[in-house]
């Protein structure tokens, strides 16, 4: 047989139920680290929480983008420093080859070294980060611009059509691909 509780006992049990629900909610907030776990926890805060989530997503994406850009800039900076060093070396070689005392063999060696430098510079223009070329945004072969037959070269005063393959003039002229106006980039 179930006996009926008096009103003070019912109030006590009701208060105990409310306290238990508050304790459970507090325990959930502590374990999840979130004050609002469901919309019913605080309906007035839902819109501001959704905005905060969107802002967090935007901030996270910005951080990711800045990390990518930093990697590209660091790589480009290193590549440009290497290119500057190569161009300086090419300038020195050009000065050495321009002297009247340089023999044909010396000039041929210098031309070979300049060709190697050009190949390294072309390789630098193909530097990529995460699959993206950091120096070229459109697809065009730099090599095709810088490697043309001597007959098409209009720069410099090198003699053309020599039959001696060791003669510097028979080598491709480094500056044949330079065009007036916009460059290959």
C-alpha atoms as an extended CHARMM CRD file, in Angstrom:
* protein
*
       185  EXT
         1         1  UNK       CA              0.0000000000        0.0000000000        0.0000000000  PROA      1               0.0000000000
         2         2  UNK       CA              1.2460000000        3.4520000000       -0.9980000000  PROA      2               0.0000000000
         3         3  UNK       CA              0.7550000000        6.1200000000        1.5060000000  PROA      3               0.0000000000
         4         4  UNK       CA              0.1930000000        9.6280000000        0.5390000000  PROA      4               0.0000000000
         5         5  UNK       CA              2.9450000000       12.2140000000        1.2550000000  PROA      5               0.0000000000
         6         6  UNK       CA              2.1710000000       15.3330000000        3.0940000000  PROA      6               0.0000000000
         7         7  UNK       CA              2.7020000000       18.6870000000        1.3230000000  PROA      7               0.0000000000
         8         8  UNK       CA              6.0500000000       19.4320000000        2.9670000000  PROA      8               0.0000000000
         9         9  UNK       CA              7.4270000000       16.0690000000        1.7810000000  PROA      9               0.0000000000
        10        10  UNK       CA              6.1500000000       16.7460000000       -1.7590000000  PROA      10              0.0000000000
        11        11  UNK       CA              7.8330000000       20.1790000000       -1.7250000000  PROA      11              0.0000000000
        12        12  UNK       CA             11.0090000000       18.5760000000       -0.4640000000  PROA      12              0.0000000000
        13        13  UNK       CA             10.9710000000       15.9550000000       -3.2680000000  PROA      13              0.0000000000
        14        14  UNK       CA             10.1780000000       18.6410000000       -5.8690000000  PROA      14              0.0000000000
        15        15  UNK       CA             13.0550000000       20.7840000000       -4.6340000000  PROA      15              0.0000000000
        16        16  UNK       CA             15.2900000000       17.7190000000       -4.6350000000  PROA      16              0.0000000000
        17        17  UNK       CA             14.3450000000       17.0640000000       -8.3080000000  PROA      17              0.0000000000
        18        18  UNK       CA             15.1510000000       20.6730000000       -9.2650000000  PROA      18              0.0000000000
        19        19  UNK       CA             18.4710000000       20.4570000000       -7.4270000000  PROA      19              0.0000000000
        20        20  UNK       CA             19.2760000000       17.1710000000       -9.1750000000  PROA      20              0.0000000000
        21        21  UNK       CA             18.5540000000       18.7000000000      -12.6160000000  PROA      21              0.0000000000
        22        22  UNK       CA             20.7300000000       21.7370000000      -11.7910000000  PROA      22              0.0000000000
        23        23  UNK       CA             23.5130000000       19.4500000000      -10.5640000000  PROA      23              0.0000000000
        24        24  UNK       CA             23.2910000000       17.3470000000      -13.7530000000  PROA      24              0.0000000000
        25        25  UNK       CA             23.4020000000       20.4810000000      -15.9120000000  PROA      25              0.0000000000
        26        26  UNK       CA             26.3870000000       21.8510000000      -13.9960000000  PROA      26              0.0000000000
        27        27  UNK       CA             28.1280000000       18.4840000000      -14.3420000000  PROA      27              0.0000000000
        28        28  UNK       CA             27.4740000000       18.5320000000      -18.1160000000  PROA      28              0.0000000000
        29        29  UNK       CA             28.8480000000       22.0730000000      -18.4020000000  PROA      29              0.0000000000
        30        30  UNK       CA             31.9820000000       21.0610000000      -16.4990000000  PROA      30              0.0000000000
        31        31  UNK       CA             32.6500000000       17.9180000000      -18.5010000000  PROA      31              0.0000000000
        32        32  UNK       CA             31.8860000000       19.4510000000      -21.9390000000  PROA      32              0.0000000000
        33        33  UNK       CA             33.4240000000       22.8520000000      -21.2370000000  PROA      33              0.0000000000
        34        34  UNK       CA             30.3440000000       24.4580000000      -22.7980000000  PROA      34              0.0000000000
        35        35  UNK       CA             27.7580000000       26.5490000000      -21.0460000000  PROA      35              0.0000000000
        36        36  UNK       CA             25.1890000000       25.9620000000      -23.7970000000  PROA      36              0.0000000000
        37        37  UNK       CA             24.9470000000       22.3920000000      -25.0440000000  PROA      37              0.0000000000
        38        38  UNK       CA             21.4840000000       22.5480000000      -26.5900000000  PROA      38              0.0000000000
        39        39  UNK       CA             19.3270000000       25.3970000000      -27.8770000000  PROA      39              0.0000000000
        40        40  UNK       CA             17.0340000000       24.9910000000      -24.8990000000  PROA      40              0.0000000000
        41        41  UNK       CA             19.9000000000       25.7280000000      -22.4760000000  PROA      41              0.0000000000
        42        42  UNK       CA             19.8850000000       29.4170000000      -23.4800000000  PROA      42              0.0000000000
        43        43  UNK       CA             17.7120000000       30.3060000000      -26.5180000000  PROA      43              0.0000000000
        44        44  UNK       CA             18.6410000000       34.0040000000      -26.3410000000  PROA      44              0.0000000000
        45        45  UNK       CA             22.3360000000       33.2170000000      -26.8920000000  PROA      45              0.0000000000
        46        46  UNK       CA             21.9580000000       30.9720000000      -29.9590000000  PROA      46              0.0000000000
        47        47  UNK       CA             22.4290000000       33.7170000000      -32.5730000000  PROA      47              0.0000000000
        48        48  UNK       CA             25.5080000000       35.1410000000      -30.8630000000  PROA      48              0.0000000000
        49        49  UNK       CA             26.9580000000       31.6260000000      -30.5030000000  PROA      49              0.0000000000
        50        50  UNK       CA             26.3790000000       30.9010000000      -34.1940000000  PROA      50              0.0000000000
        51        51  UNK       CA             28.0820000000       34.2000000000      -35.0820000000  PROA      51              0.0000000000
        52        52  UNK       CA             31.0090000000       33.3270000000      -32.8270000000  PROA      52              0.0000000000
        53        53  UNK       CA             31.3060000000       29.9360000000      -34.5510000000  PROA      53              0.0000000000
        54        54  UNK       CA             31.3200000000       31.6280000000      -37.9810000000  PROA      54              0.0000000000
        55        55  UNK       CA             33.9350000000       34.1360000000      -36.7950000000  PROA      55              0.0000000000
        56        56  UNK       CA             36.0800000000       31.3000000000      -35.4550000000  PROA      56              0.0000000000
        57        57  UNK       CA             35.8520000000       29.5040000000      -38.7930000000  PROA      57              0.0000000000
        58        58  UNK       CA             36.8140000000       32.6710000000      -40.6340000000  PROA      58              0.0000000000
        59        59  UNK       CA             39.7340000000       33.2840000000      -38.2810000000  PROA      59              0.0000000000
        60        60  UNK       CA             40.9260000000       29.6960000000      -38.6760000000  PROA      60              0.0000000000
        61        61  UNK       CA             40.7830000000       29.9980000000      -42.4780000000  PROA      61              0.0000000000
        62        62  UNK       CA             42.6790000000       33.3000000000      -42.3410000000  PROA      62              0.0000000000
        63        63  UNK       CA             45.3640000000       31.6780000000      -40.1920000000  PROA      63              0.0000000000
        64        64  UNK       CA             45.6660000000       28.8090000000      -42.6910000000  PROA      64              0.0000000000
        65        65  UNK       CA             45.8810000000       31.2420000000      -45.6160000000  PROA      65              0.0000000000
        66        66  UNK       CA             48.5300000000       33.3380000000      -43.8730000000  PROA      66              0.0000000000
        67        67  UNK       CA             50.5490000000       30.1940000000      -43.1850000000  PROA      67              0.0000000000
        68        68  UNK       CA             50.4470000000       29.3130000000      -46.8790000000  PROA      68              0.0000000000
        69        69  UNK       CA             51.4110000000       32.8160000000      -47.9210000000  PROA      69              0.0000000000
        70        70  UNK       CA             54.2760000000       32.8410000000      -45.4160000000  PROA      70              0.0000000000
        71        71  UNK       CA             55.5760000000       29.5760000000      -46.8500000000  PROA      71              0.0000000000
        72        72  UNK       CA             55.3470000000       30.9990000000      -50.3850000000  PROA      72              0.0000000000
        73        73  UNK       CA             57.0740000000       34.2310000000      -49.3800000000  PROA      73              0.0000000000
        74        74  UNK       CA             59.8570000000       32.4100000000      -47.5240000000  PROA      74              0.0000000000
        75        75  UNK       CA             60.4230000000       30.1070000000      -50.4980000000  PROA      75              0.0000000000
        76        76  UNK       CA             60.3240000000       33.0120000000      -52.9510000000  PROA      76              0.0000000000
        77        77  UNK       CA             62.7580000000       35.0050000000      -50.8080000000  PROA      77              0.0000000000
        78        78  UNK       CA             65.2110000000       32.1170000000      -50.7580000000  PROA      78              0.0000000000
        79        79  UNK       CA             64.8080000000       31.5300000000      -54.5050000000  PROA      79              0.0000000000
        80        80  UNK       CA             65.3060000000       35.2040000000      -55.3040000000  PROA      80              0.0000000000
        81        81  UNK       CA             68.4360000000       35.3290000000      -53.1430000000  PROA      81              0.0000000000
        82        82  UNK       CA             69.7770000000       32.3760000000      -55.1210000000  PROA      82              0.0000000000
        83        83  UNK       CA             68.8270000000       34.0670000000      -58.4040000000  PROA      83              0.0000000000
        84        84  UNK       CA             70.5600000000       37.2990000000      -57.3670000000  PROA      84              0.0000000000
        85        85  UNK       CA             73.6990000000       35.3350000000      -56.5810000000  PROA      85              0.0000000000
        86        86  UNK       CA             73.5060000000       33.5990000000      -59.9730000000  PROA      86              0.0000000000
        87        87  UNK       CA             72.9920000000       36.8810000000      -61.8330000000  PROA      87              0.0000000000
        88        88  UNK       CA             75.9490000000       38.4060000000      -59.9890000000  PROA      88              0.0000000000
        89        89  UNK       CA             78.0740000000       35.4250000000      -61.0170000000  PROA      89              0.0000000000
        90        90  UNK       CA             76.8490000000       35.8410000000      -64.6190000000  PROA      90              0.0000000000
        91        91  UNK       CA             77.8480000000       39.5220000000      -64.4890000000  PROA      91              0.0000000000
        92        92  UNK       CA             81.3410000000       38.5800000000      -63.3430000000  PROA      92              0.0000000000
        93        93  UNK       CA             81.5930000000       35.9680000000      -66.0920000000  PROA      93              0.0000000000
        94        94  UNK       CA             80.4020000000       38.5140000000      -68.6450000000  PROA      94              0.0000000000
        95        95  UNK       CA             83.0750000000       40.9490000000      -67.5060000000  PROA      95              0.0000000000
        96        96  UNK       CA             85.7150000000       38.2480000000      -67.8170000000  PROA      96              0.0000000000
        97        97  UNK       CA             84.5720000000       37.2850000000      -71.3050000000  PROA      97              0.0000000000
        98        98  UNK       CA             84.3610000000       40.8730000000      -72.4960000000  PROA      98              0.0000000000
        99        99  UNK       CA             88.0760000000       41.4940000000      -72.0310000000  PROA      99              0.0000000000
       100       100  UNK       CA             90.1950000000       41.4820000000      -75.1490000000  PROA      100             0.0000000000
       101       101  UNK       CA             92.5770000000       39.0140000000      -73.5640000000  PROA      101             0.0000000000
       102       102  UNK       CA             90.0840000000       36.1540000000      -73.2590000000  PROA      102             0.0000000000
       103       103  UNK       CA             90.8080000000       33.3100000000      -75.6780000000  PROA      103             0.0000000000
       104       104  UNK       CA             88.1570000000       31.5520000000      -77.7330000000  PROA      104             0.0000000000
       105       105  UNK       CA             88.3210000000       28.5600000000      -75.3900000000  PROA      105             0.0000000000
       106       106  UNK       CA             87.9000000000       30.7970000000      -72.3610000000  PROA      106             0.0000000000
       107       107  UNK       CA             84.8980000000       32.4970000000      -73.9660000000  PROA      107             0.0000000000
       108       108  UNK       CA             83.4500000000       29.0840000000      -74.8480000000  PROA      108             0.0000000000
       109       109  UNK       CA             83.8740000000       27.9840000000      -71.2200000000  PROA      109             0.0000000000
       110       110  UNK       CA             82.2300000000       31.1940000000      -70.0340000000  PROA      110             0.0000000000
       111       111  UNK       CA             79.3670000000       30.6610000000      -72.4930000000  PROA      111             0.0000000000
       112       112  UNK       CA             78.8820000000       27.1510000000      -71.0950000000  PROA      112             0.0000000000
       113       113  UNK       CA             78.8580000000       28.4680000000      -67.5450000000  PROA      113             0.0000000000
       114       114  UNK       CA             76.3590000000       31.1620000000      -68.5500000000  PROA      114             0.0000000000
       115       115  UNK       CA             74.1680000000       28.4630000000      -70.0880000000  PROA      115             0.0000000000
       116       116  UNK       CA             74.3050000000       26.5460000000      -66.8100000000  PROA      116             0.0000000000
       117       117  UNK       CA             73.3800000000       29.6970000000      -64.9210000000  PROA      117             0.0000000000
       118       118  UNK       CA             70.4820000000       30.2730000000      -67.2960000000  PROA      118             0.0000000000
       119       119  UNK       CA             69.2640000000       26.7120000000      -66.7190000000  PROA      119             0.0000000000
       120       120  UNK       CA             69.4160000000       27.2960000000      -62.9530000000  PROA      120             0.0000000000
       121       121  UNK       CA             67.4790000000       30.5610000000      -63.3140000000  PROA      121             0.0000000000
       122       122  UNK       CA             64.8360000000       28.8060000000      -65.4070000000  PROA      122             0.0000000000
       123       123  UNK       CA             64.6160000000       26.1150000000      -62.7260000000  PROA      123             0.0000000000
       124       124  UNK       CA             64.0910000000       28.8280000000      -60.1100000000  PROA      124             0.0000000000
       125       125  UNK       CA             61.1650000000       30.2350000000      -62.1270000000  PROA      125             0.0000000000
       126       126  UNK       CA             59.5550000000       26.7970000000      -61.8340000000  PROA      126             0.0000000000
       127       127  UNK       CA             59.6770000000       26.7900000000      -58.0130000000  PROA      127             0.0000000000
       128       128  UNK       CA             56.4320000000       25.4960000000      -56.5290000000  PROA      128             0.0000000000
       129       129  UNK       CA             54.8560000000       25.4600000000      -53.0930000000  PROA      129             0.0000000000
       130       130  UNK       CA             51.9640000000       23.0750000000      -52.4900000000  PROA      130             0.0000000000
       131       131  UNK       CA             51.7270000000       22.4790000000      -56.2260000000  PROA      131             0.0000000000
       132       132  UNK       CA             51.4530000000       26.1790000000      -57.1080000000  PROA      132             0.0000000000
       133       133  UNK       CA             54.1870000000       27.9430000000      -59.0640000000  PROA      133             0.0000000000
       134       134  UNK       CA             55.1660000000       30.9930000000      -57.0280000000  PROA      134             0.0000000000
       135       135  UNK       CA             56.6720000000       32.9830000000      -59.9150000000  PROA      135             0.0000000000
       136       136  UNK       CA             54.3710000000       32.1840000000      -62.8500000000  PROA      136             0.0000000000
       137       137  UNK       CA             50.6450000000       32.5320000000      -62.6610000000  PROA      137             0.0000000000
       138       138  UNK       CA             50.0210000000       31.6920000000      -66.3070000000  PROA      138             0.0000000000
       139       139  UNK       CA             51.3430000000       28.6970000000      -68.1680000000  PROA      139             0.0000000000
       140       140  UNK       CA             54.1320000000       29.6510000000      -70.5590000000  PROA      140             0.0000000000
       141       141  UNK       CA             57.4570000000       28.0400000000      -71.1350000000  PROA      141             0.0000000000
       142       142  UNK       CA             60.2810000000       30.3000000000      -70.0150000000  PROA      142             0.0000000000
       143       143  UNK       CA             62.7420000000       28.0120000000      -71.7770000000  PROA      143             0.0000000000
       144       144  UNK       CA             61.0730000000       28.7090000000      -75.1520000000  PROA      144             0.0000000000
       145       145  UNK       CA             61.6050000000       32.4370000000      -74.6770000000  PROA      145             0.0000000000
       146       146  UNK       CA             65.2870000000       32.1520000000      -73.8090000000  PROA      146             0.0000000000
       147       147  UNK       CA             66.3650000000       29.4350000000      -76.2470000000  PROA      147             0.0000000000
       148       148  UNK       CA             66.0960000000       30.5290000000      -79.8480000000  PROA      148             0.0000000000
       149       149  UNK       CA             68.4520000000       29.8880000000      -82.7550000000  PROA      149             0.0000000000
       150       150  UNK       CA             71.2660000000       32.3800000000      -83.2440000000  PROA      150             0.0000000000
       151       151  UNK       CA             69.8630000000       33.5140000000      -86.5510000000  PROA      151             0.0000000000
       152       152  UNK       CA             66.8710000000       34.9350000000      -84.6610000000  PROA      152             0.0000000000
       153       153  UNK       CA             69.0960000000       36.8040000000      -82.2070000000  PROA      153             0.0000000000
       154       154  UNK       CA             69.3010000000       40.5450000000      -82.7140000000  PROA      154             0.0000000000
       155       155  UNK       CA             71.0730000000       41.4230000000      -79.4650000000  PROA      155             0.0000000000
       156       156  UNK       CA             74.8230000000       41.7520000000      -79.1280000000  PROA      156             0.0000000000
       157       157  UNK       CA             77.5610000000       41.9390000000      -81.7010000000  PROA      157             0.0000000000
       158       158  UNK       CA             78.4860000000       38.2780000000      -81.8770000000  PROA      158             0.0000000000
       159       159  UNK       CA             79.2210000000       37.0060000000      -85.3940000000  PROA      159             0.0000000000
       160       160  UNK       CA             76.6110000000       34.6470000000      -86.8210000000  PROA      160             0.0000000000
       161       161  UNK       CA             76.8180000000       31.4790000000      -88.9410000000  PROA      161             0.0000000000
       162       162  UNK       CA             80.2350000000       30.2540000000      -87.8540000000  PROA      162             0.0000000000
       163       163  UNK       CA             81.1100000000       26.6780000000      -88.7470000000  PROA      163             0.0000000000
       164       164  UNK       CA             83.3930000000       26.1020000000      -85.7180000000  PROA      164             0.0000000000
       165       165  UNK       CA             81.2400000000       24.4220000000      -82.9900000000  PROA      165             0.0000000000
       166       166  UNK       CA             83.7750000000       25.4350000000      -80.3220000000  PROA      166             0.0000000000
       167       167  UNK       CA             83.5470000000       29.1040000000      -81.2800000000  PROA      167             0.0000000000
       168       168  UNK       CA             81.4610000000       31.1340000000      -78.7730000000  PROA      168             0.0000000000
       169       169  UNK       CA             79.3690000000       32.5650000000      -81.5810000000  PROA      169             0.0000000000
       170       170  UNK       CA             78.1220000000       29.0800000000      -82.4310000000  PROA      170             0.0000000000
       171       171  UNK       CA             76.6830000000       28.7560000000      -78.9240000000  PROA      171             0.0000000000
       172       172  UNK       CA             73.2400000000       30.0940000000      -78.2290000000  PROA      172             0.0000000000
       173       173  UNK       CA             73.3720000000       33.7030000000      -77.1720000000  PROA      173             0.0000000000
       174       174  UNK       CA             72.0410000000       34.0870000000      -73.6370000000  PROA      174             0.0000000000
       175       175  UNK       CA             70.1200000000       37.2690000000      -74.3990000000  PROA      175             0.0000000000
       176       176  UNK       CA             68.4560000000       36.1540000000      -77.6570000000  PROA      176             0.0000000000
       177       177  UNK       CA             65.1450000000       35.5510000000      -75.9260000000  PROA      177             0.0000000000
       178       178  UNK       CA             64.8400000000       39.0220000000      -74.4520000000  PROA      178             0.0000000000
       179       179  UNK       CA             62.0000000000       40.9200000000      -76.0380000000  PROA      179             0.0000000000
       180       180  UNK       CA             61.1550000000       44.5700000000      -75.9420000000  PROA      180             0.0000000000
       181       181  UNK       CA             58.0300000000       45.1940000000      -73.9180000000  PROA      181             0.0000000000
       182       182  UNK       CA             56.5290000000       42.7420000000      -71.4310000000  PROA      182             0.0000000000
       183       183  UNK       CA             58.8210000000       39.9100000000      -70.4690000000  PROA      183             0.0000000000
       184       184  UNK       CA             58.1200000000       36.2250000000      -70.1430000000  PROA      184             0.0000000000
       185       185  UNK       CA             56.6200000000       36.6150000000      -66.6960000000  PROA      185             0.0000000000
